């Protein structure tokens, strides 16, 4: 019923469900796509399974991450372009983290999946191809461009340290979402300007996809008008500014290159500090990530 009339080969589909039913959903999707005679290798999308985000946001640890993650990877083996292990760094962004913190912890977050699953016998290249990063976008325009550029560089280094041959798997899949941390309640239409510059910095930073929050999200359930405006904000960047036609327009800019190196350095130091203390899972369980962001 949900997918009726949708051509799955033409559009990216992202699913979110109860964390206890993600494997069941993966099985249903594969069966449905096979029944419809789709070319499964062309289908793009994700299933939102993120074990650590619930620990961060709710303080709850539920289920067995390793068993669920392995089962998800096996269930979506027929869908090579589907990402099923999520890094929801957006939570850190909306909690008010610094840019280097969001990136540093996101890298440790992704590395936790890699570390635990490779120890359980899953090849690093397979795990890396199943990880999707969901970042927030703050209103600091140039720093956000630099963050996304630094993220791809650092993640490629992390994946290469597990498997030097896994160059294709080292490509980071990034979804970005405009921040709700800085949306104003009192003059809501100002939010259109904020989310537009945020979307622009993410597009220039090279994200794969993005969500622009409707301007009235802070005080009401978004209606048809605000949802349409949010969609059109992306379409303006794509269809009228042609941002989808340029690869890394910031390359060679002394200012942005300098910012990229600075953020990469700070984020990498934080990533190493987390790893030295036992990894991301240990840090979240001990409340260190929550304390650092608060």
C-alpha positions in Angstrom: 0.0 0.0 0.0 2.8 2.4 1.0 4.8 1.9 -2.2 1.8 1.8 -4.6 2.4 4.1 -7.6 6.1 4.8 -6.6 8.8 3.8 -9.1 11.5 2.7 -6.7 14.2 2.8 -9.5 13.6 6.5 -10.0 13.6 7.8 -6.5 15.6 7.3 -3.3 13.4 5.7 -0.6 14.3 6.0 3.1 12.4 4.0 5.7 12.1 4.6 9.5 10.5 2.1 11.8 10.6 0.7 15.3 14.2 -0.5 16.0 12.9 -4.0 16.9 11.4 -4.5 13.5 14.1 -3.2 11.1 15.2 -6.7 10.0 11.5 -7.7 9.3 11.1 -4.5 7.3 14.3 -5.3 5.3 12.9 -8.8 4.4 9.6 -7.3 3.3 11.3 -4.7 1.1 13.5 -7.2 -0.6 10.6 -9.6 -1.2 8.4 -6.7 -2.6 11.2 -5.4 -4.9 11.8 -8.9 -6.3 8.1 -9.4 -6.9 8.0 -6.2 -8.9 11.0 -7.3 -11.0 13.1 -4.3 -10.1 16.9 -4.4 -10.8 17.9 -4.6 -7.1 21.4 -3.3 -7.8 20.0 0.1 -9.0 17.7 0.8 -6.0 18.8 3.6 -3.7 17.7 4.2 -0.1 18.1 3.4 3.5 16.5 1.8 6.6 17.0 3.9 9.7 18.6 1.6 12.3 20.7 3.5 14.8 21.4 1.7 18.1 23.4 4.5 19.7 21.1 7.4 19.0 18.5 6.0 21.4 21.2 5.8 24.1 22.1 9.4 23.4 18.6 10.9 23.2 16.7 8.8 25.6 19.3 7.1 27.8 18.0 3.7 26.9 19.8 0.7 25.6 17.6 -1.8 23.9 18.3 -4.9 21.9 21.5 -6.5 20.6 23.3 -4.1 18.3 25.7 -6.7 16.9 23.0 -9.4 16.2 20.6 -6.9 14.6 23.2 -5.2 12.5 24.5 -8.5 11.1 21.0 -9.7 10.4 20.2 -6.4 8.6 23.3 -6.6 6.5 22.5 -10.1 5.5 18.8 -9.2 4.8 19.8 -6.4 2.5 22.6 -8.2 0.7 20.4 -8.2 -2.4 20.2 -4.4 -2.2 23.8 -3.2 -2.4 22.9 0.5 -2.5 20.8 0.4 0.6 22.3 1.8 3.7 21.1 0.3 7.0 23.5 1.4 9.7 22.9 5.0 10.6 25.0 7.6 12.3 22.5 10.3 13.5 24.9 13.1 14.3 21.9 15.4 13.7 21.0 14.7 17.4 24.3 16.3 18.5 23.8 19.3 16.2 20.3 20.0 17.6 21.7 19.6 21.1 24.0 22.5 20.5 27.3 20.7 19.8 30.3 22.5 18.2 31.0 21.6 14.6 34.2 19.8 15.4 32.3 17.8 18.1 29.6 16.8 15.7 32.1 15.5 13.2 34.5 13.9 15.7 31.8 12.0 17.5 30.2 11.0 14.1 33.4 9.5 13.0 33.7 7.6 16.3 30.1 6.5 15.9 30.7 5.1 12.4 33.9 3.5 13.6 32.1 1.7 16.4 30.0 -0.1 13.8 33.1 -1.0 11.8 35.0 -2.1 14.8 32.4 -4.4 16.3 31.2 -5.9 13.1 34.7 -6.6 11.6 35.6 -8.3 14.9 32.4 -10.4 14.4 33.7 -11.5 11.0 31.9 -9.2 8.6 34.4 -7.7 6.0 35.1 -4.0 6.5 34.2 -3.1 3.0 30.7 -4.7 3.4 30.1 -2.8 6.7 31.3 0.6 5.3 28.9 0.3 2.3 26.0 -0.1 4.7 26.7 3.0 6.9 24.9 6.3 6.3 25.8 9.6 8.0 23.0 12.0 9.0 24.5 15.4 9.8 22.8 18.6 11.0 23.6 21.9 9.3 24.2 24.9 11.5 24.0 28.5 10.3 27.8 29.0 10.3 28.0 29.0 6.5 31.7 28.6 5.7 32.4 26.2 8.6 29.6 23.9 7.5 31.0 23.7 3.9 34.4 22.8 5.5 32.8 20.3 7.9 31.3 18.2 5.0 34.6 18.3 3.1 36.6 17.3 6.1 34.2 14.5 6.9 34.7 12.7 3.6 38.4 12.9 3.9 38.6 11.6 7.5 36.1 8.8 6.9 38.1 7.6 3.9 41.1 7.4 6.1 39.3 5.4 8.8 37.9 2.8 6.3 41.3 2.5 4.6 42.8 1.6 7.9 40.6 -1.5 8.0 40.9 -2.4 4.3 43.3 -0.5 2.1 41.7 -2.0 -1.0 38.1 -0.8 -0.1 38.3 2.5 -2.0 34.7 2.4 -3.3 33.4 1.5 0.2 35.3 4.5 1.7 33.0 7.0 0.0 30.9 8.5 2.7 27.1 8.6 2.1 25.9 11.9 3.7 22.4 13.1 4.4 22.0 16.6 5.9 19.2 18.2 7.7 18.8 21.9 8.6 19.1 22.6 12.3 16.1 23.1 14.5 18.4 24.5 17.2 18.4 28.0 15.8 14.8 28.4 14.5 13.0 31.4 15.8 9.4 31.3 17.1 8.7 35.1 17.0 9.4 36.0 13.4 9.0 32.6 11.7 9.6 33.8 8.1 13.2 34.6 9.1 13.6 30.8 9.3 13.3 30.7 5.5 16.5 32.7 5.3 18.3 30.6 7.9 17.4 27.3 6.4 18.2 28.5 2.8 21.8 29.5 3.7 22.1 26.2 5.6 20.9 24.2 2.6 23.3 26.1 0.4 26.3 25.4 2.5 25.4 21.6 2.6 25.0 21.6 -1.2 28.3 23.3 -1.7 29.9 20.9 0.8 28.8 18.0 -1.4 26.1 16.1 0.6 24.2 13.4 -1.2 20.7 14.4 0.0 19.1 16.9 2.4 16.0 17.8 4.3 15.0 21.4 4.7 12.8 22.0 7.8 9.6 23.9 7.2 9.8 27.5 8.6 6.9 26.9 11.0 8.2 23.7 12.6 8.9 25.3 15.9 5.3 26.2 16.8 3.0 24.2 14.6 2.6 21.0 12.6 3.9 22.0 9.2 1.0 22.6 6.7 0.9 22.2 2.9 2.2 25.7 2.3 5.3 25.4 4.6 6.1 21.9 3.3 5.9 23.2 -0.3 8.2 26.1 0.5 10.7 23.8 2.1 10.8 21.6 -1.0 11.1 24.6 -3.2 14.1 25.9 -1.3 16.0 22.8 -2.5 14.7 23.0 -6.0 15.9 26.7 -6.3 19.4 25.5 -5.5 19.2 22.6 -7.9 17.2 23.9 -10.9 18.0 27.6 -10.8 21.5 27.8 -9.2 22.6 24.4 -10.8 24.4 23.3 -7.6 24.0 19.7 -8.7 26.2 20.3 -11.7 29.4 21.3 -9.8 31.7 19.0 -7.9 33.4 20.7 -4.8 33.2 24.3 -5.9 35.0 25.3 -2.7 38.2 23.5 -3.8 41.2 25.8 -4.1 39.6 28.6 -2.0 42.4 29.4 0.5 39.9 30.4 3.2 37.7 27.2 3.0 40.7 24.9 2.5 42.2 26.4 5.7 38.9 25.9 7.5 38.7 22.3 6.3 42.2 21.5 7.6 41.4 23.2 10.9 38.1 21.3 11.5 39.6 18.1 10.3 42.5 18.4 12.8 40.2 19.2 15.8 37.7 16.5 14.9 40.4 13.9 14.4 41.9 14.7 17.8 38.5 14.2 19.4 38.0 11.0 17.5 41.4 9.7 18.7 40.6 10.7 22.3 37.3 8.7 22.1 39.0 5.7 20.7 41.7 5.8 23.3 39.1 5.7 26.0 37.4 2.6 24.6 35.3 3.8 21.7 32.0 5.5 21.1 29.8 2.9 22.8 31.9 3.2 26.0 31.8 7.0 25.9 28.0 7.1 25.5 27.4 4.5 28.2 29.6 6.5 30.6 27.7 9.8 29.7 30.9 11.5 28.4 29.4 12.5 25.0 26.3 13.8 26.6 28.3 15.8 29.2 30.6 17.3 26.5 27.8 18.5 24.3 25.7 19.9 27.2 
